[in-house]
Amino acid sequence: MLVGVCATPGSAQSGSAADPAPRGPDGRIRLGSTPEAKGYWEVRPGLGVMPRPADVPLQPWARALTEYRMSRPDLYPPHVNCKPSGGPGFFNAPGFEIVDVPELHSIFILGIAGAHSWRVVYMDDRPHPPAAALRPTYLGHSIGRWDGDVLVIDTVGFNEKQWLVGSYPTTEQLHLIERISRPTLRTLTYDVTIDDPGAYTRPWSYQWTISETTASKWIPGGEIFEYICQDSRS
């Protein structure tokens, strides 16, 4: 498998854990690679700690389905079978890149694994389409805004064909709020709130952080590489 090439130690690309996050000409934080600080976010298994079912406000039917999925070691999430996965399910090994394109008023999140797909976050102040016009998809419809240095992503319009959050089910009523921040060059923090009245009795949240002390890391000077899920299943 082709891997990203890291810069040599001590180069401008390598940096240190305390280096500030890069910013663009507009002064905004850049959550991914820039000409001065190239790289990508490598993900290793175990990113974040999923809440236990006992701590998740599951409706009875959703709890029963979760317990069934967890009792079947031969039952894998659709993502393992090369299906896309939206929201928190998108951030899987071996990694991802976040590309800010101000001239298109969009931010793209590029996934290496799974279905070799990408998410588009519209940053042009548009609203979501009316519910009747939304066609449920794997990745949903995402609109974003900046809250200081935090990217806030609001997504609706999901289908029910994926395990978007661990083994927990979701319905087409799912509404996600994701908050992504980059306090330093090599630190990325992700927080998500899951609001799905079809499966849960109230909204709930969880989070993860990539840093110098986690197995997942920022790879300075690295580039995302081709990974075709179907090849790994041949």
Order of alpha helices (4+ residues) and beta strands (2+ residues): beta-alpha-beta-beta-beta-beta-beta-beta-beta-beta-beta-alpha
